[in-house]
Amino acid sequence: MAELTDGAWLQQYVAPQLLTDFRNYKDDFIAFLKKAPEQAIDKDGIRFNKLIEDVAFYINKSTAFTPRKLDEKKSLVEWDKMDTELTNVTDIDLRYMAYDKENAIRVAHTKGFKLGVRNYVMQKLAPAEDVAGKMPVIRTSGAAVNGRLKLTYADLIKFYVQLETLNLDPTEQLLMVLCPEHRADLIEDRGSTNNYRDIEIDKNTGELKRFYKLKFFQNNHSVKYDASGELKAQGATPAGTDRNASIFFTPGQTVYHIERVKLLLQPMEQDTRSADPQTEFRTHTYGLCDKTQEHGFGALVSGVEP
């Protein structure tokens, strides 16, 4: 095949279509997140009140009742500042170009912002660590491959049972974003055993859709956990024992809001100093996504080969 080298052709006639950059922008799970009520948004973020519903129940109580107020808790989800990197294009770059390079750069920033928000949201939804009865984080236990243990049908059953013990609202949706390797494990397991009746596959797209009440989503990004089971920071350099994870969330316990995205543009027509006038691009906004309480989330993490 043809080799890619740095630079761009300046001739007037080139192949009319830019080479496609193969990246996965799928973020359909974000549409299920709970939108922030406009009246609750202020300069600090979004504020929440929670009534602690721990009403006691008695059998054959023989002593007098003493009234008690139910406890209340409050929380604040703060804003995060979101930017794409600053890029530029000079008048030398634009000479005789057979395509609209400035517009192509704008599109690239839009796509980069979309990818960044998707990865940010997944990081926010992932539990920091295993919390029994609230946010289960369990390891897969299948055959070893390339240092990790595969996800098995038995692992999925075990995780599903733990989700059902969380005592979630029965009307709440159970959603899971599968990492690529777990998706491949389930497809392989489904094809080689009789464990196929409970995992629904879309016949048109080939995507895994559902496991009982658990709805699947998929893309090519994964959050990571270290060997001790703690969530790795976004963008952290992975260690040899870090493993990818599929994340589980319930929309009712989430909040998501993105302000209007601004395209910050300094046109080269206003650049009076550079020897080669340049246009600079960046996208910028504020947004937030988080758990409204530490309950109703989870993760399936690939096990580490012994």
C-alpha positions, -999 to 999 in steps of 0.1 A, spaced: 0 0 0 10 36 -4 31 50 25 20 81 44 47 109 47 46 143 63 32 173 45 5 179 19 4 181 -19 3 216 -33 -7 207 -68 -42 219 -79 -54 184 -89 -52 156 -63 -76 128 -53 -108 146 -44 -113 130 -10 -91 132 20 -80 99 35 -103 88 62 -90 88 98 -104 56 113 -116 64 147 -146 52 167 -168 81 178 -197 60 192 -211 76 223 -248 66 222 -249 57 259 -245 94 268 -281 100 256 -293 79 286 -277 101 312 -300 123 333 -300 159 322 -294 186 347 -325 207 357 -318 242 344 -329 259 376 -304 239 396 -274 251 376 -254 280 390 -218 293 388 -205 266 411 -222 236 395 -253 216 404 -265 212 440 -284 182 452 -303 173 484 -308 137 495 -332 125 521 -318 94 539 -347 69 537 -339 47 567 -373 44 583 -374 17 609 -400 -10 611 -411 -28 643 -430 -60 652 -449 -61 685 -433 -29 698 -443 -23 734 -426 10 742 -437 45 734 -427 60 701 -402 89 699 -404 111 668 -372 114 648 -363 136 618 -349 118 588 -314 128 580 -306 150 550 -274 152 530 -263 176 503 -238 174 475 -223 196 447 -212 185 413 -187 211 401 -180 223 366 -151 209 346 -134 231 320 -131 214 286 -108 223 258 -92 208 227 -56 216 220 -46 247 202 -38 241 165 -28 265 137 -26 267 100 -4 293 81 -9 309 48 19 287 34 -3 256 44 -32 270 25 -15 279 -8 -31 262 -38 -50 237 -16 -75 216 -34 -97 213 -3 -109 236 24 -83 229 50 -96 254 75 -130 238 75 -114 204 77 -95 215 108 -128 228 124 -144 193 118 -113 177 133 -117 198 165 -154 189 167 -146 152 164 -118 155 190 -141 173 214 -168 146 210 -142 118 216 -129 137 247 -163 141 262 -171 104 257 -139 94 274 -145 119 302 -181 106 308 -169 70 310 -143 79 336 -168 97 357 -193 68 356 -167 42 366 -166 34 404 -133 44 420 -132 10 437 -154 -19 448 -180 -9 474 -200 -39 486 -237 -36 481 -234 -3 463 -208 -4 435 -195 -39 427 -162 -42 409 -153 -78 401 -126 -95 381 -130 -118 352 -118 -154 357 -116 -171 323 -87 -185 303 -55 -164 302 -47 -145 270 -19 -119 266 -17 -114 304 -54 -110 311 -82 -134 320 -112 -136 296 -147 -127 305 -169 -158 308 -206 -164 309 -202 -174 345 -186 -140 353 -214 -122 336 -240 -142 357 -220 -134 389 -220 -97 381 -256 -97 371 -266 -113 405 -246 -86 423 -265 -59 404 -298 -74 414 -288 -72 451 -283 -34 449 -320 -29 455 -324 -5 426 -357 10 416 -374 -17 395 -381 9 368 -345 19 366 -326 10 334 -295 -12 338 -269 -1 312 -234 -14 305 -207 -1 282 -187 -31 271 -149 -27 264 -138 -43 231 -121 -73 247 -151 -83 268 -173 -79 237 -150 -103 219 -150 -127 248 -188 -129 250 -191 -134 212 -165 -162 213 -182 -179 244 -216 -176 227 -203 -193 196 -185 -222 212 -210 -231 240 -247 -233 246 -246 -199 264 -263 -181 236 -300 -179 245 -296 -151 270 -273 -128 251 -292 -109 223 -273 -99 192 -286 -74 166 -288 -94 134 -283 -63 112 -253 -48 130 -238 -78 148 -237 -58 181 -244 -73 215 -277 -57 226 -289 -72 259 -284 -98 287 -317 -102 305 -324 -67 318 -289 -54 311 -286 -33 280 -253 -32 262 -234 -4 246 -200 -6 229 -172 16 216 -134 13 214 -125 32 245 -120 16 280 -114 28 315 -86 9 334 -81 -4 369 -48 -12 385 -39 -46 402 -54 -35 435 -87 -28 419 -86 10 420 -96 31 390 -67 46 370 -68 84 364 -78 94 329 -47 97 307 -24 80 332 5 59 319 -7 23 321 13 -1 342 19 -38 332 -9 -50 355 -35 -24 346 -65 -40 329 -95 -27 309 -130 -27 322 -166 -26 311 -187 -2 332 -222 -4 345 -245 25 354 -280 35 362 -292 67 345 -312 79 375 -281 83 396 -263 104 370 -262 140 360 -248 154 327 -247 189 312 -225 206 286 -226 243 280 -226 257 245 -193 248 228 -173 278 215 -150 276 186 -122 300 195 -107 314 163 -80 339 157 -80 345 119 -48 350 100 -62 383 87 -56 397 123 -21 383 126 2 412 120 34 398 136 41 363 122 63 360 92 38 335 79 4 347 90 -16 320 108 -51 310 119 -54 294 154 -82 271 164 -95 258 198 -128 246 211 -138 255 247 -167 251 271 -177 241 306 -195 209 314 -201 183 341 -209 147 345 -209 127 377 -227 102 400 -253 119 421 -247 93 448 -222 64 452 -248 37 445 -259 19 413 -226 17 394 -202 -11 388 -174 -25 367 -162 -58 352 -124 -57 351 -102 -82 332 -84 -104 357 -46 -105 358 -29 -137 347 -12 -153 377 
